[in-house]
């Protein structure tokens, strides 16, 4: 009866499924360029991030190249127990945490301070020069950067010559295991501080100019303006980047650490990444190294959840 009345009134019924499909097709046809741009990074993430997750099962198997990943014998948590019971477990974990925390202590506030000062510079030429000098090291490859560090910190290098010029004895900092974390952190700050400040400069440019006018009317100095206007304005970016940095605390850069290692500083420079490379690829112990990688990923995931919860608990900003 209802259908008859609809036909009598000249109204054509539309299938909801067909209407939704038509809208999707229309949107795809209209914005196909944007969807194509999204498709490329999405394919990269799926191919190189999600599909390799199938290889995690190697950590629970006694991997044999002849049998393959699916045919290898299942051994459960044997490789995890082997790693936890290894005499290398605590020294490696301690070195990884020390290097990561010292690097975070130096690297996290440095770009914030640099961005705040660059934001206050009014001379265009001087500001551009400082930006160029601080940004340039980021684009130097890790191999070249490590070579420069080896040359600078050698007893006969530039730092050693400066010490001798001042009447002091040259120190081989790369030969001291207890100082490796400071060498890594300071050189990492030098390399990435300028480039990391771009995010904070972008956040500073988005602050409402009326807040600066109000601060100027109230007679606030430049320092108070940074303290009460700039820092609160970039606080969301600070918290998000702090969460990401803390969640990545166990992932010390492999390339730089491995290139700066030597027999003298090895007790303080052996980290999870270099240990996995040596036991996994050099010694062909794939299951054991995969188990270490899984342990590292699980701890990183837990830290990310924990730090995000703390940020949400004590502030208004978090990742989710």
N, C-alpha and C positions, 0 to 999 in steps of 0.2 A: 504494500500500500504506500509506504514511504518512497520507494523507488519510483512508483508510478507518479506520485505527486511531484517528485524531483524532475522527472522527464517532462511532465506537463508544464512545469515552470520554466523549462529550457535550460536547466542546470545540468552540467555534465559532471558526474562523480569522478574524482581523481584518486587513483591508487596511491596510498601514502608511501609505499615502497618505491614506486616509480617516480614520485615527486622528489623523494630524497636522493635517488640516484641521479636524477636530472640536475639537481642543485650541485651535487658533487662534480658531475661532468662539466657543468658550466663554470664552477670555480676553478677546476683544473685547466680548462681551456683559457680562462682569463689570466690566471697567475702562473702559467706553466714555467716561466723563467725562474720564478722564486722557488718553485718546487724542484726544479732541476738543480738549483744551487744547493738546496738542502739535501738532495739525493746523494751527492758526491761525499760529503762528510759522513752522512748516515751509512753509506756503503763501506766507508773506511772503518768506522767504529764496529760495524757488524763483522767485517772480514778479519780485522786485525785485533779486535778486543773481545768479542763474544764467542766467535768460533774457536779461538785457541783455548777457551775455558774447558773444552772437552779434554784437553791434555792434562787437566788437574788430576784425573784419575791415575796418572802415572805415579803420583805420590803414594798411592795406596797399593801399588803393584811392584813386583820385581821385574822392571822393564827389561825386555830382551829385544834387540833389534831384529833378530830373525823371526820371532813370534809376532812382533808388532805390538801396538798399544792395546788392541782388543784381545790378543791371544796370550799376553803375559800373565803370569801367576799373581793372584791376589794375595797380599800379605798384610793388609789392614794398616794399623798404626805403627808398624815395625820401624819405618824410616824416621818417623817423628820421635819415637822412643830413643832411637840411635842418636838423633841430633840433641835431644834434651840431656842424654847421658854422656855426651861427648865432653871432654875437657875443654874444647874450644867454644862451647856454647856461651858461657858467661863472659869470657873476654871479648868475644865478637859482639855480643849484645851490648856490653858496657861501652865498647868503642863506638858502636853505631849510635847509641843514645847520647854519648858525650859529644861526638862531632855534630850530630843533628841539633842538640839543644844549644851548644855554643854558636853554631851557625845561625840558628833562629834568634838568639839573643843579639847578635851583631846585625844580621841582615834585615830583620823585620822593622826595627825603628829607623834604620838609616834612610831608606827611601822616603819615609814620612817626613823626617827632618829636612831632607834635601828638597822635597816638594814644597814644604812650608816656606823655606828660605827663597827658593826660586820664585814663588808666588809674590814675594815682597820686593823682588828686584825690579826696578823701574827702567834701568838702562837696557835697551834692546840688544846692543852689541855684546855687552858683558854677559847678559842672560843667555844668549844664543851660544856664546863661547863656552860657558860652564856646562850647558846642556850637551854640546858636542863632545866635550872632554869626558863627561861622565857617561854618556850613552855609548861611546865608541867601543869600550872594552867588551860590551855584551856581544858584539858581532865578531869578536875574535874566536876562532875555533878552540875547542877544549885542548887539542893537541898543542897548538901554538901557545896558548895561555900557560899550559903546564911546562912547556919548554922555557918560556920567559921566567916562570917562577923558579925553575931549577937554576937558571943562569943568575938571577938576582940574589937568591939565598945561598948560593954556594960560597964557601969560605973565601974564594978568590973573585966572587961576583961583586956587583955594585954595592950591595949592603955591606959586605965584608970590607970593601975599600973605604966606605964611609966610616966604618968603625975604626979602621986603622988610621984614617985621617984625623979622627978625634982622639987618638991615643988609646983606643980600646982594642981588646982582642976580638977578632972575628969569630963568630959563632956559626956552626953548621946547624941551622934550625931544622933542616930536613933529616938530620941524623939523630934528633931527639924525639923519642916516641911520645913523651908527655907533652910536647909542644905541637904535635902534628895537628891537633884539633884547632888550635889558634891560627896556624898557618892556613889551613883549609878555610876557616871561617872568614878571616880577614881578606884573603885573596878572592873568595867568592863574593864578599861584599863589594870589593873594588870592581869586580867584573859586572855585577848585575844591579848595583844600587841605582844607577842612573836610569836604566830601562824600566825598573820596577816603579820608579817615581812617576811615570807617565799616568798610571791609573789614578794616583792621588791628585796629580795636576788636573786631570779631567774632572775628578770629583770636586776640586776646589773651584773650577770654572762654572760649576752648576749651582753654587751658593747664591742665594738671593742678594743682589747688590744693596737692597734696602737695609739688610743687617749691618753691612759695613757703614752705611750712612748713619744709622742709629748709634753704632759704636763710636764713630767719629764725633757725633754731636755730644755724646756722653763723656768725651775727652779720653777715650781709651787709647792707650799706647799701642804700638805695633805688637808687642809681646802679648798684651791682654787681648788684642783683637785675634791673634792666633789661638790663644787659649780658650776664648769664649765664643768665637765665631767659626774659625777655620776647623779646629779639631772636632767640635760637635757636628759640623757640616759633612766631614768625611768619615765620621764614626761608622756608618753602615759598611763602607768599603773596608775600613780597618778590621772590623769584626769578621767579615766574610773571608778576607785574606788570611786572617789569623787562624780561623778554623781550618782552612785548606792547608796552611803551612804546618799546623800542629798535627793534622791527620797524615801528613806526609813525612813525619818525623823519622821513620825507620828507613826511608828511601834515600840514603846518601848517594850522591852521584858516583856511579861506578867508574866512568872514564877518568875523571880527574884524580880520584883516590888511587886507582890502579897505576896511573902514570907517575904519581908522586911517591909511590911506595918504594922502599928499598929494605935491605936486610937490617938496617939499624932502626928504622922507625916502624917496622912491621908489627911489633907488639902493641902499638897504639894506632895503627892505620888499617889493620885488618877488620873489615866490616862485613855485613851480611852479603852485600852485592859482590864484593871481590871473592868472598869465600865460596859463594854459589858458583861463580865462574870457574874457580880452580877445581872444585870437586865435581862440578857438573860437566863442563866442557873439556877441561884439561885431562881429568881422570876418567871421563866418560861414565860417571856415576849419576845417571839422569834421574832415577827415582829419588835418590837422597837429596839432590839439589832441588828437585821439584817440591819435595816436602818442606824444605827450608823456605822456598818461595811462597808456598801456601801459608805457612806460619806467619811470614812477614805480612802477607795480604790480610789475614784475619786480624792481626794486631792493629794494622793500619785502619781497618774498617771499624774496629771497636773504638779506637781513639777518635776517629771522625765523628761517630755517634755521640761519644761522651762529651767532646768539646762543643759540639753543636747544642747538646742539651744544657750544658753550663751556660753557653752564650744566651740561649733562649730563657734560661731561668733567671739570669741576673741582668739582662738587657732586653731591648725591644727588637734586636736584630739577630737573625740566624739564617742558615741556608734553607731550612724548612721548618 
